[in-house]
Amino acid sequence: MITIPKNIIKTNGYYLIGIYLTDNTPRYQLLQIVFKNNELKVEERSYSNRLDDAFKDFFKKDYPVILHLEGDNIINKVVENKLGYRNNVIFKADPEDFYFFEYHQESKVFVSVIRKHIINDSIALLKTLKLYTINVSFGPFVMSSLIPLAKENGYSSILSSNYSLQFNENKIQSFENNSSAQENFNLGGEVLNPKEVPLIAAFLNHKYPNEAMDFDIAFLEHNKSEFKFKKWFKVAGIFTLVFILTSLFVSNTLLNSYLSNLAEKESTYAISQQTILRVDKLSEEKALKEKILQTSGANFKNFITKYVVDIGNSVPNDITLKTLNTIPVIRKINPSKKINFDFSIVRVSGETTNDNTFNNWVKRLKTYSWVNKLEIVDYTQESKYVNSFVIKIKI
C-alpha cells in the first residue's frame, strides 16, 4: 500500500484506465483503487489488447474514471516559456483542434499535445460502458506528481511503458520518448509495472492538483454531473422504495388496529346511546381516513411498488433511467387550488445507447398485465451514441 498524508483524502473508489495507442491500435490497462485510512490500495488490476467481455467484467462498481493516454499520437516537447510558445509545437495547425497538457518550470514549459477527437472518442467509448470520466491526462509530464514519493523510495527517474522522466530535487531535468522500461516501480511496498505508474500519477494529480500543471478539464463537467446524478438516482430510488413500503405497512397496521378497536367498542357499548354516538363518530373518522388514503394513492387499486419493481427489473444494460414518475400531477401546481394526481399514468424518461435494445425493452413492458397502453412521447438523439426518450404508460 502507498501511505498518504493524513486529512487529505476521503475514503473513495476509482477506476484508473490507461489507453496506450500504437499505430492507432489501443491497448488498455486498468487499476481499481480505493482509499481507506489514508492508504491507497489496489483492489483489481488488468491489462487487455481489446475491450472484450472479460475486461468489461471488472466494471461492476459505481466508480468514476480517471483516464490517461500515451502513445504515438501524442507530441511531447520542451519549449521556452514565452508568448506564442504553443505555435512552436503545432506550427500552423489550429490550436482549437488540440488539447495541451503543460508543466511550467521557470523558463521552460514541458508540453504534451493531442488532437481533441482522440480524447473525446475515448471518453465516449467508456460512456457506452456506463463509465463516467472525471479527469484526463496524457503524455509523460503528469508523472511529476510522483516525484515526492519517488524521492522517498530512492528513485532518480520515473519510467512508464512509453516515457522516462528524470528529475532532480522537485524539478524535471529531462524526458525521453519510446522508453522500453520493463522494471517495476516500488512505492512503499506497492509494486507497479510501467503501464500502471502513470495511472497512479494521474490519480494523485486529480486529488492534489499541482499549480505547475496546466490542463483545462472544464469539458468534463457534464460527465461529472452525470456520474453524480446516476449515483444519487440509485440511492434515491432505494430510499423511495423503502419509504413507500414502510408507509404501506404502517398504514395497513394502523387501519387494522383501528378496525379492531372499533369492533371492540361496538360490542361493549352496543345497548347504550353513548355507544351509538361513539360508533357514529368513529365511523365518520374512518370514512375521512379512508378518503384521505384514497386521495393520497396509498389505497389505489393497483400496487405502485409493483410498477417500480417491474420497470426497474426490466431495464437492460444499454438503458439508463433518469426519472420514473408513478403519480404525475394532472396540471401545473397552483398554490390556491387542490393538487390533482393522475393515478392511471406512469411516466418514464432516460437515455439509451442502442435502438434495438430500447425497442425490445418497450415490447417487454407491453407484456405486463397492468400495462393497458404504452406511448413513446419523445425519442431524441442527444449525441453520436446516446438517445434520450420519454414514454407514457397507461395503467
C-alpha positions in Angstrom: 0.0 0.0 0.0 1.1 3.6 -0.6 0.8 5.7 2.6 -0.7 9.2 2.0 -0.5 12.2 4.4 -3.5 12.3 6.8 -6.6 14.5 6.4 -6.1 14.9 2.6 -8.1 12.1 1.1 -11.5 10.8 1.9 -12.4 7.1 1.5 -13.3 6.6 -2.1 -13.1 4.3 -5.1 -11.9 4.9 -8.6 -11.2 3.2 -11.9 -7.8 4.3 -13.3 -7.8 3.5 -17.0 -4.8 3.8 -19.3 -5.2 3.7 -23.1 -1.9 3.1 -24.9 -2.0 3.9 -28.7 0.4 2.3 -31.1 -0.3 2.7 -34.9 -3.8 3.8 -33.9 -4.4 0.5 -32.1 -5.4 0.9 -28.4 -4.4 -1.3 -25.5 -6.0 -1.0 -22.1 -4.6 -1.0 -18.5 -7.0 -0.9 -15.5 -6.3 -0.3 -11.9 -9.3 -0.4 -9.5 -8.2 1.5 -6.4 -9.7 2.6 -3.1 -8.6 4.9 -0.3 -9.2 3.9 3.3 -7.4 5.0 6.5 -5.2 7.3 4.4 -3.8 4.5 2.3 -4.1 3.9 -1.5 -4.9 0.2 -2.1 -5.1 -1.5 -5.5 -8.2 -3.8 -5.4 -8.0 -5.1 -9.0 -5.6 -4.8 -12.0 -6.0 -6.0 -15.6 -4.4 -5.5 -19.0 -6.1 -6.2 -22.3 -5.4 -5.7 -26.0 -9.1 -5.0 -26.5 -12.3 -4.2 -24.6 -13.6 -7.8 -24.5 -16.2 -9.2 -22.1 -13.5 -10.4 -19.7 -12.1 -6.9 -19.4 -15.6 -5.3 -19.1 -16.4 -7.7 -16.2 -14.2 -5.6 -13.9 -16.5 -2.6 -14.1 -19.1 -3.7 -11.6 -19.0 -0.8 -9.2 -20.2 2.8 -9.3 -16.7 4.2 -9.5 -15.7 7.3 -11.6 -12.9 7.1 -14.2 -9.6 8.9 -14.3 -8.3 8.4 -17.8 -4.6 8.6 -19.0 -3.4 8.2 -22.6 0.0 7.5 -24.0 1.3 6.6 -27.5 2.5 7.8 -30.9 -0.5 10.2 -31.4 0.9 12.5 -28.6 3.6 15.1 -29.2 5.9 15.9 -26.2 8.3 18.8 -26.3 10.2 21.3 -24.1 9.8 24.9 -25.2 10.9 28.3 -24.0 8.2 29.9 -21.8 7.4 32.9 -23.9 4.4 34.3 -25.8 3.1 32.1 -28.5 5.1 29.0 -27.4 2.3 26.7 -28.4 2.8 27.6 -32.0 6.3 26.1 -31.8 4.7 22.8 -31.0 1.8 22.7 -33.6 3.2 25.1 -36.1 0.4 26.3 -38.5 -2.3 23.9 -37.2 -5.4 25.3 -35.5 -4.9 25.3 -31.7 -8.7 24.7 -31.2 -8.1 21.2 -32.7 -5.8 20.2 -29.8 -5.6 19.6 -26.1 -2.5 20.9 -24.3 -1.2 19.3 -21.1 1.6 21.5 -19.7 4.1 21.5 -16.9 5.5 25.0 -16.2 9.0 25.2 -14.7 10.8 28.5 -14.5 11.8 29.5 -18.1 10.7 26.2 -19.6 7.3 24.6 -20.5 7.0 20.8 -20.9 4.1 20.3 -23.3 2.1 17.3 -24.4 -0.3 17.8 -27.4 -3.0 15.5 -28.6 -5.9 16.0 -31.0 -9.2 16.6 -29.2 -11.1 13.9 -31.1 -8.8 11.2 -29.7 -9.6 12.2 -26.1 -13.3 12.8 -26.9 -13.7 9.5 -28.7 -12.1 7.6 -25.8 -14.4 9.3 -23.3 -17.4 8.5 -25.5 -16.3 4.8 -25.7 -16.1 4.5 -22.0 -19.5 6.1 -21.6 -21.1 3.3 -23.7 -19.9 1.1 -20.9 -21.7 3.4 -18.4 -18.3 4.7 -17.2 -18.0 8.4 -16.5 -14.7 10.1 -16.9 -14.0 12.9 -14.4 -10.3 13.7 -15.1 -7.9 13.2 -18.1 -4.2 13.3 -18.5 -1.8 12.4 -21.4 1.9 12.2 -22.0 4.8 11.8 -19.6 4.6 15.1 -17.5 1.8 14.0 -15.2 4.3 11.6 -13.7 5.9 14.6 -12.0 3.1 14.1 -9.4 5.1 11.1 -8.2 8.4 12.9 -7.7 8.0 13.3 -3.9 7.1 9.6 -3.4 9.8 8.6 -5.9 12.4 10.5 -3.9 11.3 8.9 -0.6 11.8 5.5 -2.2 15.3 6.2 -3.6 14.5 6.8 -7.3 16.0 9.5 -9.5 13.8 8.8 -12.6 10.3 7.6 -13.2 9.5 5.2 -16.1 6.4 4.3 -17.9 5.9 2.0 -20.9 6.4 4.9 -23.3 8.4 7.5 -21.5 11.2 8.1 -19.0 11.3 11.2 -16.7 14.5 12.3 -15.0 14.2 14.7 -12.0 16.4 16.4 -9.5 15.0 17.7 -6.2 11.4 18.5 -7.2 12.1 19.6 -10.8 12.1 17.8 -14.1 15.5 17.6 -15.6 14.7 15.8 -18.9 12.5 13.2 -20.5 12.7 10.7 -23.3 10.1 9.2 -25.6 9.8 5.5 -26.6 11.0 4.1 -23.2 11.5 0.4 -23.3 11.4 0.1 -19.5 10.5 -3.3 -18.1 11.4 -2.8 -14.4 8.7 -2.3 -11.8 8.3 0.7 -9.6 8.0 0.1 -5.8 6.3 2.7 -3.8 6.0 1.9 -0.1 5.5 -1.8 -0.8 3.0 -1.3 -3.7 4.7 -2.7 -6.8 3.6 -1.0 -10.1 4.5 -2.1 -13.6 5.5 0.6 -16.2 1.9 0.8 -17.5 0.5 1.3 -14.0 2.9 4.1 -12.9 1.3 6.9 -14.9 -2.2 5.9 -13.8 -1.2 6.4 -10.1 0.4 9.7 -11.1 -2.8 10.8 -12.9 -4.8 10.0 -9.8 -2.5 11.9 -7.5 -2.7 14.9 -9.9 -6.5 14.6 -9.6 -6.5 14.6 -5.8 -3.7 17.2 -5.3 -3.6 19.5 -8.3 -0.1 20.8 -8.9 -0.1 24.6 -9.7 2.8 23.9 -12.2 0.5 21.7 -14.3 -2.0 23.3 -16.7 -4.8 21.4 -18.4 -8.3 22.7 -18.6 -10.8 19.9 -17.8 -13.9 22.1 -17.9 -15.2 20.0 -20.8 -15.6 17.1 -18.3 -18.2 19.0 -16.1 -21.1 17.3 -17.9 -19.6 13.9 -17.3 -19.1 14.7 -13.6 -22.7 15.9 -13.3 -24.0 12.7 -15.0 -21.9 10.5 -12.7 -23.3 12.3 -9.5 -26.9 12.1 -10.9 -26.5 8.3 -11.6 -25.2 7.6 -8.1 -27.8 9.7 -6.4 -30.6 8.4 -8.6 -29.9 4.9 -7.4 -29.7 6.0 -3.8 -32.9 8.0 -4.1 -34.7 5.1 -5.8 -33.8 2.7 -2.9 -34.9 5.2 -0.3 -38.1 5.9 -2.2 -39.0 2.3 -2.5 -38.3 1.7 1.2 -40.4 4.7 2.1 -43.3 3.5 0.1 -43.2 0.0 1.5 -42.9 1.4 5.1 -45.8 3.8 4.5 -48.0 1.0 3.2 -47.1 -1.3 6.1 -47.7 1.4 8.7 -51.0 2.5 7.1 -52.2 -1.1 7.0 -51.2 -1.7 10.6 -52.9 1.4 11.8 -56.0 0.7 9.8 -56.2 -2.9 11.2 -55.7 -1.6 14.7 -58.4 1.0 14.2 -60.9 -1.5 12.9 -60.1 -3.9 15.8 -60.7 -1.2 18.4 -63.9 -0.1 16.6 -65.3 -3.6 16.7 -64.5 -3.9 20.4 -66.3 -0.7 21.2 -69.3 -1.6 19.2 -69.6 -4.9 21.1 -69.1 -3.4 24.5 -71.4 -0.4 24.3 -74.0 -1.6 21.7 -77.0 -1.1 24.1 -76.3 2.5 25.2 -76.9 5.8 23.4 -73.4 6.8 24.3 -72.1 3.8 22.4 -74.2 4.7 19.3 -72.8 8.2 19.3 -69.3 6.9 19.7 -69.7 4.5 16.9 -71.1 7.2 14.6 -68.2 9.4 15.4 -65.7 6.6 14.8 -67.5 5.7 11.5 -67.1 9.3 10.4 -63.4 9.3 11.3 -63.0 6.0 9.4 -64.7 7.4 6.3 -62.5 10.5 6.5 -59.3 8.5 6.8 -60.3 6.2 4.0 -60.9 9.2 1.8 -57.5 10.6 2.8 -55.9 7.3 1.9 -57.7 7.1 -1.4 -56.7 10.7 -2.2 -53.1 10.0 -1.4 -53.0 7.0 -3.6 -52.0 4.6 -0.8 -55.3 2.6 -1.3 -55.2 2.8 -5.1 -56.4 -0.4 -6.8 -53.0 -1.0 -8.4 -49.9 -1.6 -6.3 -47.5 1.3 -7.1 -44.5 -0.7 -5.8 -45.1 -3.4 -8.4 -44.8 -0.8 -11.2 -41.5 0.5 -9.8 -40.1 -3.1 -9.3 -41.3 -4.4 -12.7 -39.9 -1.4 -14.6 -36.6 -1.4 -12.6 -36.0 -5.1 -13.1 -36.7 -4.9 -16.9 -34.1 -2.2 -17.6 -31.3 -3.6 -19.8 -27.6 -2.5 -19.6 -27.8 -0.2 -22.6 -30.6 1.9 -21.0 -30.2 4.4 -18.1 -33.4 5.7 -16.4 -33.5 9.4 -15.4 -37.0 9.8 -13.9 -39.8 7.4 -13.0 -43.0 9.2 -12.0 -45.8 6.9 -10.9 -48.3 9.5 -9.8 -47.8 12.7 -12.0 -49.9 15.8 -11.4 -52.7 16.4 -13.9 -51.9 20.1 -14.3 -49.4 22.7 -13.2 -49.5 23.1 -9.4 -51.3 26.3 -8.3 -50.9 27.2 -4.6 -54.5 28.3 -4.3 -56.0 25.2 -5.8 -56.2 21.5 -4.9 -53.5 19.3 -6.3 -54.9 16.6 -8.5 -52.9 13.5 -9.4 -53.3 11.1 -12.3 -53.2 7.6 -10.8 -53.6 5.9 -14.1 -50.3 7.2 -15.7 -46.6 6.2 -15.2 -44.0 8.4 -17.0 -40.5 7.2 -17.6 -37.6 9.1 -19.1 -34.0 8.1 -19.7 -31.2 7.5 -22.2 -30.2 4.6 -24.4 -27.2 3.7 -26.5 -28.8 1.0 -28.5 -32.1 1.4 -30.6 -32.7 -2.4 -30.7 -32.3 -2.7 -27.0 -34.8 0.1 -26.5 -37.4 -1.4 -28.9 -37.1 -4.8 -27.2 -37.5 -3.2 -23.8 -40.7 -1.4 -24.9 -42.1 -4.7 -26.2 -41.3 -6.3 -22.9 -43.1 -3.6 -20.9 -46.2 -4.1 -23.1 -46.4 -7.7 -21.9 -47.1 -6.8 -18.3 -50.6 -7.4 -17.2 -51.0 -3.9 -15.6 -50.0 -2.1 -18.8 -53.1 -1.0 -20.8 -51.3 1.3 -23.2 -47.7 2.4 -23.8 -46.9 5.5 -25.8 -43.4 6.8 -26.8 -43.8 10.5 -26.2 -40.2 11.5 -27.2 -37.2 9.8 -28.7 -34.3 12.3 -29.5 -30.7 11.8 -30.5 -28.6 13.7 -27.9 -25.2 12.7 -29.2 -23.5 10.3 -31.5 -24.1 7.4 -29.2 -26.9 8.5 -26.9 -30.6 8.9 -27.5 -33.0 10.3 -24.9 -36.6 9.1 -24.5 -39.8 9.7 -22.7 -42.6 7.1 -22.5 -46.0 7.2 -21.0 -47.7 4.1 -19.6 -51.4 4.0 -19.0 -52.4 1.6 -16.2 
